[in-house]
């Protein structure tokens, strides 16, 4: 495995293991099913990484992706914690949006290791 940096403080990984690559391919075939198979803590870690990689944090939090099924599953999971989320279409992709201050506060508490959320006050 080889890690290297790319712009915007992101990391890429090169994997030379065929079995690991095939496992990743199977996971990507149905990300919604993969996400739903995770335990609660792993779901939080998945969302944290997903937000840090594919999200924006301004006065609201938005996670962008083309897989509406995955975003719907994430929304259902976050609603268990009282986080109000909405899914909107942005051209060819979708965005799971959280803009209520109390929901963002709960999200920050639940996703403690998120780099993007760590910059928010409080």
Secondary structure, 3 states (H helix, E strand, C coil): CEEEEECCCEEEEECCCHHHHHHHHHHHHCHHHHHHHCCHHHHHHHHHHHHHHHEEECCCEEEEECCHHHHHHHHHHHHCCCCCCEEEEECCEEEEEECCHHHHHHHHHHCCCCHHHHCCCC
